[in-house]
Amino acid sequence: MLNFHIRKIILKNGDTRYRAIITKSGNDIKSKTFRRKADAKTWGTRTILDHQENEAKGITPCAVTFSRLADEYMQWWTGKDHDRARLVLWWEQSLSKILLSDITPELIRGALKAKKSLAPATYNKHLAVLSAILDYATLQQEDDSVFEQYIEENPCKRVRSLKVDNKIVRYLSDEEKPRLLKAAKNIGGKFYLKVLMALTTGMRKGELEGLRWKDIDFDNGLALLSDTKNGVPRHTPIPSVTMDELKKYREIGNGLLFPSSTNPNKPFDYKKQWANCLKAANIKNFRWHDMRHDVASTLARDGKTLKEIAEILGHKSLVSTDRYAHLSTAHKSQVLNETMSKAISQII
């Protein structure tokens, strides 16, 4: 049964507003803010009367819970996002038994509040995954062979994503890199190998975790990546210093390079080891993915062209690689300055 109550809100400038909040089983499902309390009361009353009228007319309400929709979506989805299952589970735990028709922009914003303190990209990814799930619900609604009531519109369309500055690049300083490698080596085992591979090849975390021994060309020092983010297979060179470490664990067959200790068909995440490694190395604000940035930055500072960097990292477009252009330019400026200063000083 629907109910509503009105909450008085005092704005920062001292003005007063009145928010009418529709509730169902103790959950806030819809709200609207007004300047006048009478308007808030009218809207709340009308919303409940409309709902009762629909029930009286026998209009079939939605009976599909979000938990059920999430299960249906995962059975239908065929994408390659390695983090998709975890994010769907997070939303399933957050929205659980709530009916699809009761999921409103206000409810979504409330659930996402916990993610606002994290990186904007993290917030946006959670929102994007929910939007994909609810888009699937609208597809079911449009399917004439489906007789159940889902939803006609995706409420995520009315929730704004956060602004992301994709040009911020975090890479290791000359002091941080040896500390990171030393800490990883102290932890040892395949964790050190995984860090070394990430820090010398620029492979994405998902690409590393999907690597199998049959994908490694030990003779030519290459890794065949068949399951990449942009869907284009590529051969990634493995430097000799990394290949020497890789050979210590060499296996034959189709097994993963970094298998889980409980399920060999799933990769080991090394989350605890990574957190301990950063703490031991005294490195802050550095993500696993930033090692990919470090590879690109190191190549740029060494004077490699953006095209060469793009090919190594598997960028489909130079737009993604352009963020390292200033490092490449700085190297050229240094070379030109040193050469010309020496040449001209000998003349004058």
VOBA-1610 file (N, C-alpha, C; in pm, whole numbers, padded with zeros to 5 digits, always signed):
BEGIN
Met+00083-00120+00000Met+00000+00000+00000Met+00087+00126+00000Leu+00046+00223-00081Leu+00122+00349-00089Leu+00081+00447+00020Asn+00179+00520+00069Asn+00156+00630+00162Asn+00245+00746+00119Phe+00222+00861+00180Phe+00315+00971+00153Phe+00327+01060+00276His+00441+01125+00285His+00461+01224+00390His+00537+01342+00331Ile+00534+01454+00402Ile+00597+01577+00353Ile+00712+01616+00445Arg+00826+01646+00383Arg+00945+01685+00459Arg+00979+01831+00428Lys+00998+01908+00534Lys+01036+02049+00519Lys+01187+02058+00499Ile+01228+02136+00397Ile+01371+02149+00364Ile+01410+02297+00366Ile+01518+02327+00435Ile+01571+02463+00437Ile+01695+02467+00347Leu+01690+02546+00242Leu+01802+02557+00149Leu+01914+02643+00208Lys+02031+02639+00144Lys+02147+02714+00193Lys+02121+02865+00194Asn+02039+02911+00100Asn+02010+03055+00094Asn+01897+03097+00190Gly+01847+03000+00269Gly+01744+03030+00367Gly+01602+03005+00320Asp+01583+02978+00189Asp+01448+02952+00137Asp+01396+02818+00188Thr+01264+02806+00189Thr+01200+02684+00236Thr+01137+02608+00120Arg+01152+02476+00121Arg+01089+02390+00021Arg+01019+02275+00094Tyr+00923+02213+00023Tyr+00848+02102+00081Tyr+00857+01984-00015Arg+00909+01872+00035Arg+00926+01754-00050Arg+00821+01649-00012Ala+00738+01612-00110Ala+00640+01506-00091Ala+00708+01374-00128Ile+00703+01277-00036Ile+00772+01150-00056Ile+00671+01036-00052Ile+00662+00963-00164Ile+00575+00847-00172Ile+00651+00726-00120Thr+00590+00649-00032Thr+00655+00531+00025Thr+00570+00407+00002Lys+00640+00293-00005Lys+00572+00164-00016Lys+00651+00064+00067Ser+00585+00003+00163Ser+00649-00093+00255Ser+00771-00032+00323Gly+00762+00097+00354Gly+00870+00163+00425Gly+00981+00216+00337Asn+00976+00189+00205Asn+01080+00235+00111Asn+01033+00359+00036Asp+01121+00458+00024Asp+01090+00577-00057Asp+01099+00538-00204Ile+00993+00555-00279Ile+00995+00514-00420Ile+00982+00631-00516Lys+00934+00746-00468Lys+00917+00861-00557Lys+00906+00987-00471Ser+00958+01098-00523Ser+00946+01223-00448Ser+00946+01342-00545Lys+00892+01452-00497Lys+00890+01575-00576Lys+00889+01694-00480Thr+00965+01798-00513Thr+00981+01913-00424Thr+00902+02034-00475Phe+00838+02104-00382Phe+00755+02219-00416Phe+00789+02339-00328Arg+00751+02457-00377Arg+00770+02579-00297Arg+00664+02590-00187Arg+00544+02541-00219Arg+00433+02552-00123Arg+00395+02413-00068Lys+00366+02409+00061Lys+00329+02284+00126Lys+00199+02229+00068Ala+00106+02321+00032Ala-00023+02278-00023Ala-00004+02203-00155Asp+00091+02251-00237Asp+00118+02185-00366Asp+00177+02046-00344Ala+00263+02034-00244Ala+00323+01905-00213Ala+00215+01805-00169Lys+00122+01855-00087Lys+00014+01770-00039Lys-00078+01727-00153Thr-00107+01818-00244Thr-00194+01787-00359Thr-00130+01680-00447Trp+00000+01696-00473Trp+00070+01600-00560Trp+00073+01461-00495Gly+00104+01456-00366Gly+00109+01328-00297Gly-00026+01258-00297Thr-00132+01333-00271Thr-00267+01276-00269Thr-00306+01224-00407Arg-00277+01305-00510Arg-00313+01267-00648Arg-00238+01141-00692Thr-00112+01131-00654Thr-00032+01014-00691Thr-00091+00886-00634Ile-00133+00892-00507Ile-00191+00774-00443Ile-00328+00741-00503Leu-00409+00844-00533Leu-00540+00821-00595Leu-00526+00759-00734Asp-00426+00805-00812Asp-00402+00747-00945Asp-00365+00599-00933His-00284+00569-00834His-00244+00429-00812His-00365+00344-00776Gln-00451+00396-00689Gln-00571+00321-00648Gln-00667+00303-00765Glu-00675+00405-00851Glu-00764+00396-00968Glu-00716+00288-01064Asn-00586+00281-01084Asn-00530+00177-01172Asn-00560+00038-01117Glu-00550+00025-00986Glu-00580-00105-00925Glu-00728-00140-00945Ala-00815-00038-00930Ala-00960-00061-00946Ala-00996-00099-01089Lys-00923-00045-01186Lys-00949-00075-01327Lys-00890-00209-01370Gly-00815-00270-01280Gly-00756-00399-01312Gly-00632-00390-01398Ile-00571-00272-01399Ile-00446-00258-01474Ile-00338-00340-01406Thr-00277-00432-01480Thr-00181-00525-01421Thr-00054-00452-01378Pro-00024-00457-01251Pro+00100-00394-01204Pro+00220-00483-01234Cys+00336-00424-01231Cys+00459-00500-01251Cys+00481-00592-01132Ala+00512-00718-01160Ala+00536-00815-01052Ala+00679-00869-01056Val+00761-00810-01143Val+00900-00857-01159Val+00991-00782-01062Thr+01061-00855-00979Thr+01155-00792-00886Thr+01289-00768-00955Phe+01366-00677-00898Phe+01497-00650-00958Phe+01587-00773-00949Ser+01576-00846-00840Ser+01659-00966-00823Ser+01635-01065-00936Arg+01510-01083-00972Arg+01477-01174-01082Arg+01528-01119-01215Leu+01510-00988-01234Leu+01557-00925-01358Leu+01707-00941-01374Ala+01782-00923-01264Ala+01928-00935-01269Ala+01969-01075-01314Asp+01900-01177-01263Asp+01929-01315-01304Asp+01901-01336-01453Glu+01786-01283-01499Glu+01751-01296-01640Glu+01853-01223-01728Tyr+01895-01107-01682Tyr+01991-01027-01760Tyr+02123-01100-01776Met+02175-01160-01669Met+02304-01228-01676Met+02297-01352-01764Gln+02180-01415-01771Gln+02166-01529-01862Gln+02161-01483-02008Trp+02110-01361-02029Trp+02095-01307-02165Trp+02224-01240-02213Trp+02300-01178-02122Trp+02416-01096-02158Trp+02531-01183-02210Thr+02596-01136-02318Thr+02707-01212-02378Thr+02832-01125-02396Gly+02843-01018-02318Gly+02956-00927-02333Gly+03085-00981-02274Lys+03190-00896-02277Lys+03324-00937-02235Lys+03374-00863-02112Asp+03289-00781-02051Asp+03331-00704-01934Asp+03354-00800-01817His+03480-00812-01774His+03515-00908-01669His+03458-00868-01533Asp+03420-00741-01519Asp+03371-00692-01389Asp+03218-00686-01384Arg+03152-00724-01494Arg+03008-00710-01503Arg+02933-00789-01395Ala+02972-00915-01374Ala+02901-01000-01278Ala+02907-00940-01137Arg+03022-00885-01098Arg+03036-00827-00965Arg+02944-00706-00947Leu+02936-00620-01050Leu+02854-00500-01042Leu+02705-00534-01044Val+02667-00634-01122Val+02527-00678-01122Val+02489-00731-00985Leu+02581-00806-00922Leu+02556-00860-00788Leu+02541-00746-00687Trp+02622-00640-00702Trp+02613-00525-00611Trp+02474-00462-00620Trp+02424-00445-00742Trp+02291-00387-00760Trp+02182-00482-00709Glu+02204-00612-00730Glu+02105-00709-00683Glu+02093-00705-00531Gln+02205-00685-00462Gln+02203-00674-00317Gln+02141-00542-00271Ser+02158-00437-00354Ser+02107-00305-00317Ser+01957-00292-00341Leu+01907-00349-00452Leu+01766-00332-00489Leu+01682-00457-00463Ser+01745-00570-00462Ser+01687-00698-00420Ser+01542-00720-00463Lys+01449-00717-00366Lys+01309-00754-00392Lys+01223-00638-00438Ile+01281-00525-00467Ile+01204-00408-00512Ile+01150-00435-00653Leu+01023-00403-00673Leu+00962-00420-00805Leu+01021-00320-00904Leu+01028-00358-01030Leu+01086-00270-01133Leu+01010-00138-01142Ser+00879-00145-01127Ser+00796-00023-01137Ser+00822+00073-01021Asp+00882+00024-00913Asp+00910+00107-00796Asp+01051+00165-00798Ile+01129+00131-00899Ile+01266+00183-00909Ile+01260+00320-00976Thr+01291+00423-00903Thr+01282+00560-00951Thr+01420+00625-00954Pro+01433+00738-01024Pro+01562+00809-01023Pro+01607+00842-00881Glu+01511+00877-00792Glu+01547+00910-00654Glu+01605+00788-00582Leu+01546+00673-00606Leu+01593+00550-00543Leu+01734+00515-00592Ile+01757+00535-00722Ile+01888+00506-00781Ile+01995+00600-00725Arg+01962+00729-00717Arg+02058+00826-00663Arg+02091+00792-00518Gly+01990+00748-00443Gly+02013+00711-00304Gly+02108+00593-00292Ala+02091+00493-00379Ala+02178+00376-00375Ala+02320+00410-00416Leu+02333+00509-00505Leu+02466+00546-00556Leu+02542+00643-00465Lys+02476+00692-00361Lys+02542+00788-00272Lys+02671+00732-00215Ala+02671+00603-00185Ala+02790+00540-00127Ala+02908+00541-00222Lys+02883+00556-00352Lys+02989+00554-00452Lys+03041+00693-00488Lys+02974+00797-00436Lys+03015+00934-00470Lys+03150+00971-00411Ser+03190+00903-00305Ser+03319+00933-00243Ser+03434+00867-00319Leu+03402+00779-00414Leu+03504+00712-00493Leu+03529+00790-00622Ala+03610+00734-00710Ala+03640+00800-00837Ala+03513+00814-00920Pro+03497+00926-00994Pro+03378+00944-01078Pro+03356+00829-01176Ala+03465+00773-01226Ala+03452+00662-01321Ala+03387+00540-01255Thr+03415+00519-01126Thr+03354+00407-01053Thr+03204+00429-01038Tyr+03166+00551-01001Tyr+03025+00589-00990Tyr+02954+00567-01124Asn+03015+00616-01230Asn+02954+00607-01363Asn+02940+00463-01411Lys+03039+00380-01375Lys+03032+00240-01420Lys+02916+00168-01351His+02897+00195-01222His+02784+00135-01151His+02652+00179-01214Leu+02643+00308-01248Leu+02522+00360-01311Leu+02501+00298-01448Ala+02609+00284-01525Ala+02599+00229-01660Ala+02552+00084-01658Val+02599+00007-01562Val+02558-00134-01553Val+02410-00144-01517Leu+02365-00062-01421Leu+02223-00062-01387Leu+02139-00022-01507Ser+02185+00079-01580Ser+02111+00125-01698Ser+02100+00013-01801Ala+02207-00065-01817Ala+02205-00177-01912Ala+02103-00282-01869Ile+02096-00309-01738Ile+02001-00407-01686Ile+01857-00360-01711Leu+01831-00232-01682Leu+01695-00179-01699Leu+01660-00159-01847Asp+01759-00136-01931Asp+01734-00134-02075Asp+01685-00270-02122Tyr+01744-00375-02065Tyr+01698-00511-02097Tyr+01552-00528-02057Ala+01513-00468-01945Ala+01374-00476-01899Ala+01280-00410-01998Thr+01322-00296-02055Thr+01237-00228-02154Thr+01225-00310-02283Leu+01331-00383-02315Leu+01326-00471-02433Leu+01224-00583-02410Gln+01221-00635-02288Gln+01122-00738-02255Gln+00980-00683-02265Gln+00963-00559-02225Gln+00832-00495-02231Gln+00784-00481-02374Glu+00878-00456-02466Glu+00844-00437-02607Glu+00822-00568-02680Asp+00865-00679-02620Asp+00855-00810-02684Asp+00711-00863-02672Asp+00645-00880-02785Asp+00505-00924-02785Asp+00487-01066-02730Ser+00595-01143-02732Ser+00585-01281-02681Ser+00595-01288-02529Val+00631-01175-02466Val+00641-01169-02320Val+00513-01107-02265Phe+00442-01178-02181Phe+00311-01131-02135Phe+00317-01061-01999Glu+00428-01072-01930Glu+00440-01006-01800Glu+00471-00858-01816Gln+00439-00782-01712Gln+00462-00638-01712Gln+00602-00609-01657Tyr+00686-00547-01741Tyr+00818-00505-01696Tyr+00813-00352-01677Ile+00893-00275-01749Ile+00885-00129-01743Ile+00898-00074-01885Glu+00835+00039-01909Glu+00838+00098-02043Glu+00953+00197-02058Glu+00998+00257-01949Glu+01106+00356-01956Glu+01214+00323-01855Asn+01337+00353-01891Asn+01451+00329-01804Asn+01474+00451-01714Pro+01454+00441-01582Pro+01470+00556-01493Pro+01613+00607-01484Cys+01710+00526-01526Cys+01850+00570-01524Cys+01874+00687-01618Lys+01787+00702-01719Lys+01803+00810-01815Lys+01787+00947-01749Arg+01730+00948-01629Arg+01711+01074-01557Arg+01808+01089-01440Val+01912+01009-01441Val+02018+01019-01339Val+02148+01058-01409Arg+02204+01170-01370Arg+02325+01220-01436Arg+02449+01144-01392Ser+02537+01120-01487Ser+02667+01063-01453Ser+02759+01176-01407Leu+02868+01142-01343Leu+02963+01241-01294Leu+03067+01272-01401Lys+03119+01392-01397Lys+03220+01434-01493Lys+03352+01363-01463Val+03413+01307-01565Val+03539+01234-01550Val+03648+01301-01631Asp+03762+01324-01568Asp+03877+01379-01639Asp+03966+01263-01680Asn+03947+01214-01804Asn+04023+01100-01853Asn+04167+01132-01889Lys+04201+01260-01883Lys+04337+01298-01923Lys+04435+01295-01806Ile+04383+01268-01684Ile+04472+01255-01570Ile+04545+01121-01580Val+04676+01125-01582Val+04756+01004-01596Val+04844+00987-01473Arg+04830+00878-01405Arg+04912+00848-01287Arg+05016+00744-01326Tyr+05143+00779-01312Tyr+05248+00681-01336Tyr+05351+00691-01225Leu+05439+00594-01218Leu+05536+00586-01109Leu+05652+00682-01131Ser+05697+00743-01021Ser+05817+00827-01028Ser+05940+00736-01028Asp+06056+00795-01052Asp+06180+00717-01054Asp+06210+00655-00917Glu+06154+00714-00812Glu+06175+00659-00678Glu+06071+00552-00645Glu+05950+00567-00699Glu+05843+00473-00666Glu+05858+00338-00734Lys+05903+00338-00859Lys+05907+00213-00936Lys+05994+00106-00869Pro+06120+00137-00829Pro+06200+00033-00763Pro+06139-00013-00630Arg+06072+00080-00559Arg+06009+00041-00433Arg+05894-00057-00458Leu+05815-00032-00565Leu+05703-00121-00598Leu+05754-00261-00634Leu+05857-00266-00718Leu+05911-00395-00762Leu+05973-00471-00645Lys+06040-00399-00556Lys+06102-00464-00440Lys+05995-00522-00348Ala+05887-00445-00325Ala+05778-00492-00239Ala+05709-00614-00301Ala+05689-00610-00434Ala+05624-00721-00503Ala+05713-00846-00497Lys+05843-00825-00510Lys+05937-00938-00507Lys+05942-01000-00369Asn+05928-00917-00266Asn+05927-00969-00128Asn+05804-01055-00103Ile+05691-01016-00164Ile+05570-01099-00153Ile+05590-01227-00231Gly+05652-01212-00349Gly+05699-01328-00426Gly+05592-01404-00501Gly+05634-01523-00547Gly+05545-01611-00621Gly+05495-01550-00751Lys+05379-01597-00792Lys+05322-01548-00918Lys+05270-01406-00907Phe+05253-01356-00784Phe+05213-01216-00770Phe+05321-01125-00828Tyr+05446-01154-00795Tyr+05557-01075-00849Tyr+05560-01085-01002Leu+05536-01205-01054Leu+05533-01223-01199Leu+05423-01140-01263Lys+05306-01138-01200Lys+05192-01065-01256Lys+05220-00915-01257Val+05280-00863-01148Val+05316-00722-01141Val+05420-00689-01247Leu+05520-00776-01260Leu+05627-00753-01358Leu+05572-00751-01500Met+05479-00841-01530Met+05419-00845-01663Met+05338-00719-01690Ala+05263-00675-01589Ala+05181-00554-01605Ala+05269-00432-01625Leu+05382-00428-01554Leu+05468-00311-01554Leu+05564-00306-01672Thr+05571-00414-01749Thr+05664-00415-01863Thr+05596-00440-01998Thr+05468-00482-01995Thr+05400-00508-02122Thr+05282-00415-02147Gly+05224-00358-02039Gly+05107-00271-02055Gly+04978-00348-02075Met+04979-00478-02051Met+04856-00556-02066Met+04755-00516-01958Arg+04628-00514-01996Arg+04521-00486-01900Arg+04509-00601-01801Lys+04451-00573-01686Lys+04434-00675-01584Lys+04354-00794-01637Gly+04243-00764-01707Gly+04161-00871-01763Gly+04235-00954-01866Glu+04323-00889-01942Glu+04402-00960-02043Glu+04502-01054-01977Leu+04565-01007-01870Leu+04659-01091-01796Leu+04587-01211-01734Glu+04470-01185-01678Glu+04397-01291-01610Glu+04340-01393-01707Gly+04325-01353-01833Gly+04273-01447-01933Gly+04382-01525-02005Leu+04508-01492-01978Leu+04619-01559-02047Leu+04630-01706-02007Arg+04652-01789-02106Arg+04675-01932-02083Arg+04813-01968-02138Trp+04869-02078-02089Trp+05006-02113-02128Trp+05019-02136-02278Lys+04914-02182-02341Lys+04918-02203-02486Lys+04929-02072-02563Asp+04897-01958-02495Asp+04902-01827-02559Asp+05043-01767-02557Ile+05135-01829-02486Ile+05271-01775-02474Ile+05363-01837-02578Asp+05424-01753-02659Asp+05525-01796-02757Asp+05662-01772-02695Phe+05717-01876-02632Phe+05844-01861-02561Phe+05960-01838-02657Asp+05950-01888-02777Asp+06060-01873-02874Asp+06074-01728-02920Asn+05961-01661-02941Asn+05964-01524-02994Asn+05932-01418-02889Gly+05907-01460-02766Gly+05879-01364-02660Gly+05751-01287-02682Leu+05640-01358-02708Leu+05513-01294-02738Leu+05399-01357-02659Ala+05296-01279-02638Ala+05172-01329-02578Ala+05058-01300-02675Leu+04980-01401-02707Leu+04865-01383-02795Leu+04744-01349-02711Leu+04691-01228-02730Leu+04572-01184-02658Leu+04454-01195-02753Ser+04370-01294-02730Ser+04255-01314-02819Ser+04130-01246-02766Asp+04124-01225-02632Asp+04005-01163-02571Asp+04043-01025-02519Thr+04038-00924-02607Thr+04079-00788-02571Thr+03958-00698-02554Lys+03980-00580-02496Lys+03871-00485-02468Lys+03804-00438-02596Asn+03884-00411-02700Asn+03825-00361-02824Asn+03789-00472-02923Gly+03806-00598-02880Gly+03764-00710-02963Gly+03859-00748-03073Val+03977-00684-03079Val+04075-00713-03184Val+04192-00790-03123Pro+04214-00916-03162Pro+04328-00993-03108Pro+04459-00925-03142Arg+04559-00939-03055Arg+04690-00881-03084Arg+04800-00962-03018His+04921-00950-03073His+05039-01011-03014His+05113-00905-02934Thr+05134-00931-02806Thr+05204-00836-02720Thr+05344-00887-02689Pro+05447-00807-02717Pro+05584-00848-02685Pro+05605-00859-02535Ile+05683-00956-02493Ile+05720-00971-02353Ile+05871-00951-02342Pro+05917-00847-02273Pro+06060-00821-02261Pro+06134-00940-02199Ser+06261-00954-02232Ser+06339-01069-02188Ser+06347-01078-02035Val+06354-00960-01965Val+06362-00962-01820Val+06237-01023-01759Thr+06125-01004-01825Thr+05998-01062-01778Thr+05985-01207-01822Met+06032-01235-01944Met+06025-01372-01995Met+06110-01467-01910Asp+06222-01419-01860Asp+06307-01502-01773Asp+06230-01544-01647Glu+06153-01450-01591Glu+06073-01482-01473Glu+05958-01575-01509Leu+05899-01554-01625Leu+05786-01635-01669Leu+05827-01781-01689Lys+05948-01801-01738Lys+05997-01937-01766Lys+06010-02022-01640Lys+06021-01956-01524Lys+06033-02030-01397Lys+05905-02107-01366Tyr+05794-02063-01423Tyr+05664-02125-01395Tyr+05606-02196-01518Arg+05687-02213-01620Arg+05639-02263-01750Arg+05562-02395-01737Glu+05445-02397-01803Glu+05363-02517-01809Glu+05322-02543-01954Ile+05272-02662-01978Ile+05222-02697-02112Ile+05072-02721-02100Gly+04998-02671-02198Gly+04854-02696-02198Gly+04771-02570-02199Asn+04646-02585-02156Asn+04547-02478-02167Asn+04520-02409-02034Gly+04601-02436-01932Gly+04577-02378-01801Gly+04605-02229-01797Leu+04537-02160-01704Leu+04560-02016-01685Leu+04698-01992-01625Leu+04758-01877-01659Leu+04885-01840-01598Leu+04868-01810-01450Phe+04754-01749-01416Phe+04730-01708-01278Phe+04597-01767-01229Pro+04591-01901-01209Pro+04464-01964-01170Pro+04433-01947-01022Ser+04304-01953-00990Ser+04259-01951-00852Ser+04302-02080-00784Ser+04329-02072-00656Ser+04370-02192-00581Ser+04252-02286-00556Thr+04130-02232-00567Thr+04011-02314-00544Thr+03943-02360-00673Asn+03958-02280-00779Asn+03899-02315-00908Asn+03997-02279-01019Pro+04068-02377-01075Pro+04171-02350-01176Pro+04119-02286-01304Asn+03987-02287-01323Asn+03929-02226-01443Asn+03900-02077-01424Lys+03923-02027-01301Lys+03903-01885-01273Lys+04036-01824-01230Pro+04059-01695-01264Pro+04186-01631-01228Pro+04192-01592-01080Phe+04314-01585-01027Phe+04337-01536-00891Phe+04349-01385-00896Asp+04284-01316-00803Asp+04277-01170-00811Asp+04394-01098-00745Tyr+04453-01156-00641Tyr+04566-01096-00568Tyr+04531-00960-00508Lys+04406-00938-00467Lys+04367-00808-00409Lys+04443-00776-00281Lys+04450-00874-00192Lys+04518-00850-00064Lys+04667-00827-00087Gln+04727-00906-00175Gln+04870-00891-00203Gln+04900-00753-00262Trp+04811-00705-00349Trp+04830-00574-00412Trp+04821-00462-00308Ala+04724-00473-00219Ala+04710-00372-00113Ala+04832-00371-00022Asn+04881-00491+00014Asn+05000-00502+00099Asn+05124-00450+00028Cys+05130-00472-00102Cys+05244-00428-00182Cys+05253-00275-00184Leu+05141-00209-00209Leu+05138-00063-00212Leu+05173-00005-00075Lys+05124-00070+00029Lys+05151-00022+00165Lys+05300-00035+00197Ala+05358-00149+00163Ala+05501-00173+00190Ala+05589-00078+00109Ala+05545-00044-00013Ala+05623+00044-00100Ala+05596+00191-00073Asn+05498+00219+00017Asn+05459+00357+00050Asn+05420+00434-00076Ile+05332+00373-00154Ile+05281+00434-00277Ile+05132+00458-00262Lys+05089+00581-00283Lys+04949+00618-00263Lys+04882+00658-00395Asn+04749+00646-00398Asn+04669+00685-00515Asn+04720+00620-00643Phe+04742+00491-00636Phe+04794+00417-00752Phe+04713+00289-00767Arg+04646+00276-00882Arg+04564+00158-00909Arg+04641+00059-00994Trp+04591-00064-00999Trp+04655-00164-01084Trp+04660-00116-01229His+04551-00056-01277His+04545-00010-01415His+04648+00099-01444Asp+04694+00168-01339Asp+04793+00274-01359Asp+04927+00219-01406Met+04951+00091-01386Met+05075+00032-01439Met+05074+00033-01591Arg+04955+00027-01648Arg+04943+00038-01794Arg+04981+00180-01838His+04936+00281-01759His+04976+00418-01786His+05127+00434-01772Asp+05184+00365-01673Asp+05328+00377-01651Asp+05408+00324-01769Val+05361+00213-01828Val+05429+00158-01946Val+05428+00260-02059Ala+05311+00318-02084Ala+05299+00418-02192Ala+05385+00540-02163Ser+05386+00585-02038Ser+05463+00703-02001Ser+05613+00677-02016Thr+05656+00558-01976Thr+05798+00521-01989Thr+05840+00519-02135Leu+05754+00464-02220Leu+05784+00459-02364Leu+05788+00600-02423Ala+05695+00685-02380Ala+05691+00822-02431Ala+05814+00901-02390Arg+05855+00886-02263Arg+05973+00957-02215Arg+06101+00907-02282Asp+06094+00786-02334Asp+06210+00730-02404Asp+06210+00767-02552Gly+06112+00849-02591Gly+06111+00899-02728Gly+06036+00816-02829Lys+05962+00714-02785Lys+05887+00631-02879Lys+05767+00711-02930Thr+05730+00687-03055Thr+05620+00762-03116Thr+05486+00716-03060Leu+05384+00802-03074Leu+05251+00767-03026Leu+05196+00645-03098Lys+05231+00631-03226Lys+05185+00515-03304Lys+05245+00386-03247Glu+05372+00392-03211Glu+05438+00274-03153Glu+05375+00238-03018Ile+05347+00340-02937Ile+05286+00317-02806Ile+05146+00258-02822Ala+05070+00313-02918Ala+04933+00265-02943Ala+04933+00118-02985Glu+05030+00079-03068Glu+05037-00059-03114Glu+05071-00154-03000Ile+05159-00112-02911Ile+05198-00196-02798Ile+05082-00213-02701Leu+05011-00103-02674Leu+04901-00107-02576Leu+04771-00162-02636Gly+04763-00166-02768Gly+04641-00214-02832Gly+04533-00110-02839His+04573+00020-02842His+04473+00126-02859His+04421+00123-03002Lys+04290+00132-03016Lys+04230+00130-03149Lys+04249+00263-03219Ser+04260+00370-03140Ser+04275+00504-03195Ser+04386+00576-03121Leu+04452+00670-03190Leu+04558+00749-03127Leu+04502+00848-03025Val+04370+00867-03026Val+04308+00959-02929Val+04338+00913-02786Ser+04333+00781-02763Ser+04360+00727-02630Ser+04506+00746-02591Thr+04594+00745-02690Thr+04738+00754-02666Thr+04784+00898-02655Asp+04702+00991-02703Asp+04742+01132-02710Asp+04772+01192-02573Arg+04720+01132-02466Arg+04744+01185-02331Arg+04892+01179-02292Tyr+04971+01098-02365Tyr+05114+01086-02335Tyr+05201+01173-02425Ala+05135+01252-02512Ala+05208+01331-02612Ala+05305+01430-02547His+05260+01492-02434His+05346+01592-02370His+05475+01531-02318Leu+05472+01403-02279Leu+05593+01337-02231Leu+05690+01313-02346Ser+05634+01273-02460Ser+05716+01251-02579Ser+05776+01383-02626Thr+05695+01490-02622Thr+05742+01622-02664Thr+05852+01673-02571Ala+05834+01648-02441Ala+05936+01692-02345Ala+06069+01625-02372His+06065+01497-02410His+06189+01426-02443His+06257+01488-02566Lys+06176+01518-02668Lys+06232+01579-02789Lys+06293+01715-02758Ser+06224+01791-02672Ser+06276+01923-02634Ser+06409+01911-02562Gln+06420+01810-02477Gln+06545+01789-02404Gln+06658+01752-02499Val+06628+01661-02594Val+06729+01620-02692Val+06775+01740-02774Leu+06677+01819-02823Leu+06710+01936-02906Leu+06791+02038-02827Asn+06750+02062-02703Asn+06818+02160-02619Asn+06963+02120-02593Glu+06984+01993-02558Glu+07120+01945-02529Glu+07209+01951-02652Thr+07155+01908-02767Thr+07234+01904-02890Thr+07269+02044-02940Met+07167+02131-02946Met+07189+02263-03001Met+07272+02352-02907Ser+07249+02339-02776Ser+07328+02416-02681Ser+07476+02382-02694Lys+07505+02254-02711Lys+07644+02210-02727Lys+07703+02260-02859Ala+07624+02252-02967Ala+07674+02291-03099Ala+07697+02442-03108Ile+07602+02522-03058Ile+07613+02666-03068Ile+07720+02722-02974Ser+07733+02660-02855Ser+07831+02710-02760Ser+07973+02695-02813Gln+07993+02597-02897Gln+08126+02577-02956Gln+08156+02686-03061Ile+08052+02747-03115Ile+08071+02849-03219Ile+08089+02986-03158Ile+08004+03016-03059Ile+08008+03149-03000Ile+08098+03152-02876
//
